[in-house]
Amino acid sequence: MMKRVIFAGLTLMVSMTAMAQDVMDDGSMVILPIEAQECALPSAPPPIPEVPEKADLLKAQKLVKGFQTDMQDYRDCVNQYSDSSDATMGNKQAISNAHNYSVSMEERVAAMFNEAVRAYKANLAKGS
């Protein structure tokens, strides 16, 4: 019985802490403004084969460049609402979170492309 009470108390404390993180000092919730929710977050390009050929890399390069352009468009779209007079502290935090997530996503895609280039070069070196 005591374990249940302790567990319930810990669960309540954790859930209250998690909920408190979604509320800013001004009492506003961390949520994107409605208009910013309309901004289209692009999907990552498809995976590159583990042992890529030159054609795979050229195709991937084109897709990654397009993805980077689309990500910048997304950030421009989302960020335009951060200076709105209607934006709360929570809105601004959500905009910052969305911006940072998109940068992180773009970095992961770039890292996967770079890894594929290294694999291609390693495969060439083996064949020489």
C-alpha positions in Angstrom: 0.0 0.0 0.0 2.8 2.4 0.9 4.5 1.7 -2.4 1.3 2.7 -4.3 1.0 5.9 -2.4 4.7 6.8 -3.0 4.3 5.8 -6.7 1.1 7.9 -7.1 2.8 10.9 -5.4 5.9 10.6 -7.7 3.7 10.3 -10.7 1.7 13.4 -9.7 4.9 15.4 -9.1 6.4 14.3 -12.5 3.2 15.1 -14.4 2.9 18.5 -12.6 6.5 19.3 -13.5 5.8 18.3 -17.2 2.7 20.5 -17.3 4.5 23.4 -15.7 7.1 23.3 -18.5 4.3 24.1 -21.0 3.4 27.4 -19.3 5.5 30.5 -19.5 6.1 33.1 -16.7 3.3 35.3 -18.2 0.9 32.3 -17.9 0.7 31.7 -21.7 0.9 28.2 -23.1 3.8 27.1 -25.3 1.9 26.7 -28.6 2.5 27.9 -32.1 0.2 30.8 -33.2 -2.6 29.5 -35.4 -1.1 31.2 -38.5 2.3 29.6 -37.9 0.7 26.2 -37.6 -0.2 26.6 -41.3 3.5 26.7 -42.3 4.4 23.4 -44.0 7.3 21.5 -42.4 8.9 19.6 -45.2 9.5 15.9 -45.1 13.1 14.6 -45.2 14.3 13.2 -48.5 14.3 9.5 -48.9 17.2 7.5 -47.6 20.3 7.0 -49.8 21.4 3.4 -50.4 24.1 2.2 -48.0 26.5 1.6 -50.9 25.6 4.5 -53.2 26.5 4.9 -56.8 27.4 8.2 -58.3 23.9 8.6 -59.7 22.4 8.0 -56.2 24.6 10.8 -54.8 23.7 13.2 -57.6 20.0 12.5 -57.1 20.3 12.8 -53.3 22.3 16.1 -53.6 19.5 17.6 -55.6 16.9 16.4 -53.1 18.9 17.6 -50.1 19.3 21.1 -51.7 15.6 21.2 -52.4 14.9 20.1 -48.8 17.3 22.9 -47.4 15.4 25.5 -49.5 12.1 24.2 -48.3 13.3 24.3 -44.7 14.4 27.9 -45.0 11.0 28.7 -46.4 9.4 27.0 -43.4 11.6 28.9 -40.9 10.8 32.2 -42.7 7.1 31.3 -42.5 7.2 30.4 -38.8 9.6 33.2 -37.7 7.4 36.0 -39.2 5.0 35.5 -36.4 7.5 36.0 -33.6 7.4 39.8 -33.8 3.6 40.0 -33.8 2.1 42.2 -31.1 -0.3 39.3 -30.4 2.5 36.8 -29.8 2.7 35.7 -26.2 5.9 34.5 -24.5 4.5 30.9 -25.0 4.0 31.6 -28.8 7.6 33.0 -29.0 9.0 29.9 -27.2 7.0 27.6 -29.5 8.3 29.5 -32.6 11.9 29.2 -31.3 11.3 25.5 -30.7 10.0 25.0 -34.2 12.9 26.9 -35.7 15.5 24.9 -33.7 13.8 21.6 -34.6 13.9 22.5 -38.3 17.6 23.3 -38.0 18.3 20.1 -36.2 16.4 18.1 -38.8 18.3 19.8 -41.6 21.6 19.0 -39.9 20.6 15.4 -39.6 19.8 15.2 -43.3 23.1 16.9 -44.2 25.0 14.4 -42.0 23.3 11.5 -43.7 24.2 12.9 -47.1 27.8 13.4 -46.0 28.0 9.9 -44.6 26.8 8.6 -48.0 29.5 10.6 -49.8 32.1 9.1 -47.4 30.7 5.6 -48.1 30.9 6.2 -51.9 34.5 7.4 -51.6 35.5 4.5 -49.4 33.9 2.1 -51.9 35.9 3.8 -54.8 39.1 3.5 -52.8 38.5 -0.3 -52.3 37.9 -0.7 -56.0 41.1 1.1 -57.0 
